[in-house]
């Protein structure tokens, strides 16, 4: 029985590499998005801490009050910047996910083609073997004398 050779194996391997690269890109994008989410949580917590400190009686001194409100304003700006970055990262994550799905479809298409061709090859090999066995049996057959 001759071994099966898939003619498009190199293309299949290349598409598999593209799929793996798309997976890695998605993982990096998700990791960056998660880091930004953590930063947003951290900034939000810091803003709450500043607000709590500004409500204390010792913060009523005008210099401290001004400094605290300036810090809170800066933190709010940082929070808006982080939210804007998060929106861009969400779009990037979605784009990476779409790219991964497309790469997976391309690879699966070749995988299915390989399976079909392998089945067809094995069927043809079995048919060849059966014909050889039939011919051998026919040649060796000696009819019984009547």
Secondary structure, DSSP 4 states (H G I P E B T S, - for coil): -PPP--TTHHHHHHHHHHHHHHHHHHHHHHHHHHHHHHHHHHHHHHHHHHHHHHTSGGGGSHHHHHHHHHHHHHHHHHHHHHHHHHHHHHHHHHHHHHHHHHHHHHHHHHHHHHHHHHHHHHHHHHHHHHHHHHHHHHHH--PPP-
